[in-house]
Amino acid sequence: MLSIGIVGLPNVGKSTIFRALTSAPAEASNYPFCTIDPNIGVVTVPDNRLEALAEIIHPERIIPTAIQFVDIAGLISGAHKGEGLGNQFLANIRECDAVAEVVRFFEDDNVIHVAGGVDPHSDMETISYELALSDLETVEKRLKALQREARNDKKLEPKLQLTQTVAEALAEGKPARAIATTDEQREMLQDLHLLTLKPHIYIANVNEDAVGDTTLSERLGAESEVVPVCAKVEAELAELDDEDAAEYREELGYQESGLSGVIRKGYELLELISYFTAGEKEVRAWTVHKGATAPEGAGVIHTDFQRGFIKADVIDWSKLVDSGSWANARTTGDVRIEGKEYIVNDGDVMLFKFNV
């Protein structure tokens, strides 16, 4: 399951956004450090293709894929030294696949800002610096062990040199992802679970009239695109049923919900796609990395499927919907038989044949 850790300064709307995204209970009050324990919520990924497939398959159940969000206490300057509460819970998001940083843009005199005023650039610099120094602590511990191990194992020398380079960058407050690395080098660093090496999503918590602002990325100078979200509106939408929420979004002129925007950007950053299985028992979405082969896609369902993979029946979801049934699609020749070298495409509907 894709997991995204949510970070930010206190009172930027972090927990309000978490609550809206996941509809899970989370403390959200007008004072710093309201979130004491990490909040964990699982949310299903919206995908209209599932409903379209279900209309022709008539399954017993529909199962979308899901994402886990982890919300921790707000970080402040000095968090890496134990200031505030956020540093205590950074370990809770080290296993996450990506980090979503909530940056406050909204103005509200009734909601205090821990730094005394709304300044998105300053907030970003604070969080970036604190995450870097927290990672530095982790890297320095590993460096000591690597230096001892490398004396007896010269094969560890490249990893030692890379770790030293990362330590130098972190000491300057730079994120590990700013260092040019190869896929092999990134693999060397995986066991460190560095926060600043993970894909980074910026969630701009804006006033209601700024949700459609397309200049936020340019204004922030962020290294990745920014997802504008109005926490206040998202909290209101979370209280409505699907029909009323859709009508409210239309009134506001929102193209998509904040949840959809965050998930879409997360999938893009992590290079993830969805494929489907569709049968009488269930129509279900599965998440795989771009470039996954058919056996790897099967392995997401069960390792036995990957180990004993023989072939797969494959059709694009839209062609299956247009055909009206698997039987019709086979008659028209739209169902293909693919082998072990096949690369899974986003929107594929797959039926695996395996033997174990």
N, C-alpha and C positions, 0 to 999 in steps of 0.2 A: 504494500500500500504506500502510495506517495505521501510523504510527511513534510509539512512546512512549519518551521518555527517562526513565531511572531515576536519581534523585538521593537524597542522604541523607548523614548524617554517617558517618564510618568505624565499622565494627563494629556496624551496626544490622541486618545481615542482608541488605543490598542485593544483593550478588553471589550469596548463597545462593538468594535468591528468583529472581534472574535465571536462575540455573542450573536451578532447578526449573521455571520457566515455559517455558524454551526448550529444556531438555535439552542446552544447549550448554555446552562447558567454560568455566568462569570461576574465577579464583582466589578463594578464600574462606578466609582464615586469621585467626588471632586477633591481628592487629596492624594499626595504621592504614596506609593507603595501599597495601594489598596489590594492589589493582587499578591497574595502571600505565597500560596502554593501554585504550582503550574496548573493551568487549565488545559484539558485535553478534550478535543471534540472531533468527531468523525462526521463528514458530510458527503452525501452522494454527489457525483458529478453530473450536472444536467446535460442531457444529450437527446435531442429530439428524434434522432435516428432510431433509438430504442422503441419509442412509441409507434413509429411508422412500421417497424418490423413486426411488432406485437399485433398490429391490426390485421396482418395477413397470416401470421403464424397461430395466433390465439393460444399463447402459452399459459401454463398454470400460474406463472409468476414472471415478473420483470426484475432483473437485478442489475442496477447500474454499478459502475466502478466507484471507488470512494477515495477520499483524501483525508488525512489526519492533520489537524491544526493543533499546535502546542503554543499556548500563550504564557509567558513568564512575567515576573515583576518588572517594572520599568527600570531601565538602566540610568545611571547618572554619572557625571564626571567623577572618576575615582573608583568606579565599579570594580576594575581589575584589582584594586587594593582592598576590596571588601566593603567599599562604601555602598550604602543602600542595601537593597535586597536582591536586585537582579542578578548579580554575580553568582549568588548561591545556586541559581537555577540554570545557568548557562549550560551545565552538563546535560540538562533535560532536552536541549535542542541540538546537541552535538551529533546525535544519530539521525537528525532530520536530513532530508534530501536537499532542501533549499531554505533560505532565510528570507522572510518578508519583513521589511522595516517600515513601520508606520511613521510618517513624517507629518507633523501638524502644520496645516495651512490656515485652518479656520480661525476666525477671530471671535472670541466670546469673553467678555469681561467677567463673566460668572464662573469661568473655568480657569483656574490659575495655571500658569506655566512655571515649571520648576526652575527655569533659568530667568524668569522675570518678564519675558516677552516672547512673542512668536517670531522665530528666526529659523526657517527650514534649513538653510545652509549650515548654520551653527549646530543645529540638532544632528544633522547628518555627520558632521565632522566629529562630534562627541561620540556618537555610536560607533563610527568606523574606528576611531582611536581606541575605544574601550574593548571592542571585539579583537582588534589587532594585539593589544597588550595581553588580553586573556589567552589568545592563541600562543603568544610568545612564551608564556609560562609553561604551556604544554610542550612546546618545541624545545625549550631549554632543558627540561627534564629528559626528553628523549635524546637530546644531543649528548648528554653525559654518558648515557648507556651506550649510544652508538660509538662514541670515541673509544670506549673500552672494548667493545665487540670488534671494531674495525682493526684493532691491533693484531687480532688472531685470524681475521677473515677479510682478506683484501677485496673480496667481491662486494663488501659493504661500503667501499670507498665512494662510489658514485652517490649512494644514498646519503652518506655523511656530508659530502660536499653540497648536495642539494638542500639538505636540512639546514646547513649553516647559512646558505644563501637566503632561505626563507626566514631564518631567525634575524638576519640583518635587516631585511625589508620590514618585518613586523616591529622591530625595535624603532624604526623610523615612523611607525604608525601606518604603514602601507598594508593593504590586504594581500594575502597570499595569492589570490587570483590575479593580481597585477603583474606577477612574475610570469614571463614567457616560459611555458613548460610543454613538453611533449606528452603524449598519452601515457608513455611508459613512466615518465617522471611523476605524473599525477597519480599513477597507480602506486608509486613508492610512498606517496604521502597519505594514502587513504587511511592507513591505520591510526593516523593522528586525529582524524575527524575534525579538521580545522574549520572553524566557523567562517573565516574569511576566504576559504577556498570554495565554499559552496556557492551555487548560483544565487544571486541577490535580486529580490524584487522590491521595488519601492512602492508603497501604498501611500498616496498623498491624500490625507484626510482634509477635504476641502469643504467650503460652504456649499449649500445646495445649488447655487447658480454657477458654480465653477466645475461641475462634474464633466462637462463636455470640453473643458479647456485642453487643447492639443499642444500647448506650448510648455507644459510642465517639465518635460524632460529637458528641453533647451534651457529653461530658467534654472533648473536645479544643477545642470551640468552632470547629471548622473550617468554612470557607465552603462546602465541598462534602462529600458523604457519604464515610465512611471504609470501606475494604474491609479487614476483618480477615483476616490470613493468618498461619499458623504456619509459618515458614520451615523449621523442623526437620521437621515432618510432610510439607510439600510436597516436600522433598528426598527423603524416604523414598518418597513416592508416585511420584516421577519415576523411581525405580529399578524399579517394578513394571510388569507388562503391564496392559492395560486392564481385564481381568476382575478381577485381584487388587487393582488400585487401587480399583475400584468397591466391592469387598467390604470393603476396609480403610476407605474413606470411610464406608460404611454402619455399620461397627463403631464408628467415632468419632462418628457422628451428624452428619457434614458434609453439608449440603444440596448443595453444589457445590464444585468444586476452586478453589483460589486463582486459578488461571489463568482459569477461567470468570468468577469474580467481578470480576477486573481488566478483562477484555475487555468484560463487560457494562457496567460503569461507564464504560469508555472510549467505548463506542458511545453510551451515553446522553448523556455530556457533549458529544460531538462531533456528536450528532444524526445518527447513521448507521443505516442499515438494510441488510438483505440481500435480494436477489432471486435467482432461479435461472434457469438455462437447462437444459433436459433433453432429450437426444437419444441416439441409439444410440452415438455416439462418447464422449460425456461428460455427466455431471450435474455442474453447477458453480455455485458461489455467487459472487455479485458484490456489492461494497459501494458504496452511493451515499448521498448526503446526503438526509435527509428533505426532501420537497418537489421532488425531481428529477422532471423530465418524462420521458416515454418516450424521446424522442430523446437526452436527457442520459444516461439509463440505458444506452441502446445505445452511447453514446460511450465508456463505460467499457470495453466490449469492443474497439471500434476506432473511430477518428475517422470512418472512411468510413461506418460504420453510422449515426452521428449526422447526418453531412452528407447522406446519401441516404435518410434515414428516410422510409418510406411509412406503415406501420402496424405494429401488433404484436398477436399473439394472446396473450391473457392469461388466466390462471386461478390461483386461490389454490392453494397447494401441497397443502393438505389435501383439496380437492375433486378434484384430479388423482389423489392417492393413493387416495381412496375410489372413483373411477371405474375405476381399474385400468389405464388407458391413455389416450393422447391421443385415440385413435379413439372410445372410449366417452364421453369427456368432451365431444367434439364432438357426438356423437349426443344426449346429454342437454341440450345447450345451455349447458353450464357454461363453455365457452371463449368469451370475448368478443373482439371486434375493437376496439382502441383506437387513437386517433390522436395527433397531436402534442401535444395539450393534456393528455393523461392524466398523472396524478401516480402515480408508482410507489409501491406499498405494500409493506411488509415481508412477505415470504413469497410474493410474486407469482412465478409461473413464466411466463417470457416467450419468445416466438418472434418475432423481428424480421423484417420484410420491408423491404428497402431497394434502392435503385438508384443506382449511381455510374458 
